[in-house]
Amino acid sequence: MGLDFSLYDKVFENRIRLQIMSVLMANDSYDFSSLKETLEVTDGNLASNLKTLEKEGYISIEKSFVDRKPNTRYKRTEKGAKAFENHLTALENLIKRQYK
């Protein structure tokens, strides 16, 4: 019998997007510079992966100024949290099936 991949989300096949969502699941929000430093990625790489997550509705963006400097913060959305949890469940099920 085949595996049920209905919970699997191809968006999270990308390592950086998986890492971004992991950080956002563990924190209320995170700013661009901190994400870049934590994940050790370039501006462009981080920006393109954040854009993908935003297009899917998995994260929201909040722009503000801190001491006259622009500050962009990212938060997981309810939809993003559910998709991420479902994806982890799919991976856990795959692992459990391999080691039965």
C-alpha positions in Angstrom: 0.0 0.0 0.0 1.3 3.5 -0.9 1.9 6.4 1.4 -0.6 9.1 1.8 1.3 12.2 0.6 -1.7 14.6 0.9 0.0 16.2 3.9 3.3 16.6 2.1 4.0 20.2 0.9 6.5 20.7 -2.0 7.1 24.3 -0.9 9.1 22.8 2.0 11.3 20.7 -0.2 13.6 23.7 -0.3 16.0 23.6 2.7 15.9 27.4 3.2 12.1 27.6 3.3 12.0 24.7 5.7 14.5 26.5 7.9 12.6 29.8 7.7 9.4 28.1 8.8 11.2 26.3 11.6 12.5 29.6 13.0 9.1 31.2 12.6 7.4 28.3 14.4 9.7 28.7 17.3 9.4 32.5 17.5 6.5 35.0 17.2 8.4 37.0 14.6 11.9 37.4 13.1 13.5 40.2 11.2 15.3 40.0 7.9 18.8 40.6 9.2 18.4 38.0 12.0 17.0 35.4 9.6 19.9 36.1 7.2 22.5 35.7 10.1 20.8 32.6 11.6 20.4 30.8 8.3 23.7 32.0 6.9 22.3 32.9 3.4 22.6 35.8 1.0 20.2 38.7 0.9 18.9 37.5 -2.5 18.5 33.9 -1.6 16.6 34.8 1.6 14.4 37.3 -0.2 13.4 35.0 -2.9 12.5 32.2 -0.5 10.6 34.6 1.7 8.7 35.8 -1.3 7.7 32.2 -2.1 6.4 31.7 1.4 4.5 35.0 1.3 2.9 34.1 -2.1 1.7 30.8 -0.6 0.2 32.8 2.3 2.4 31.0 4.8 4.1 34.1 6.2 3.1 37.7 6.8 5.3 40.7 6.5 5.3 43.7 8.8 7.4 46.8 7.8 8.3 49.5 10.3 11.1 51.9 11.2 13.4 51.4 14.2 15.5 54.4 15.0 14.8 55.8 11.5 16.0 52.5 9.9 13.6 50.3 7.9 12.8 47.0 9.8 11.0 44.1 8.1 9.6 41.4 10.4 8.1 38.1 9.3 5.5 36.0 11.1 4.0 32.6 10.3 0.3 32.7 9.4 -2.2 30.2 10.6 -2.2 28.7 7.2 1.6 28.5 7.2 1.7 26.9 10.6 -0.9 24.2 9.6 0.9 23.5 6.3 4.3 23.1 8.2 2.8 20.8 10.8 1.1 18.7 8.1 4.4 18.5 6.2 6.3 17.3 9.4 3.5 14.7 10.0 4.0 13.4 6.4 7.7 13.1 7.0 7.2 11.4 10.3 4.8 8.9 8.7 7.4 8.2 6.0 10.1 7.6 8.5 7.9 5.4 10.7 6.9 3.3 7.7 10.6 2.8 6.7 11.4 1.5 10.2 8.5 -0.8 10.8 
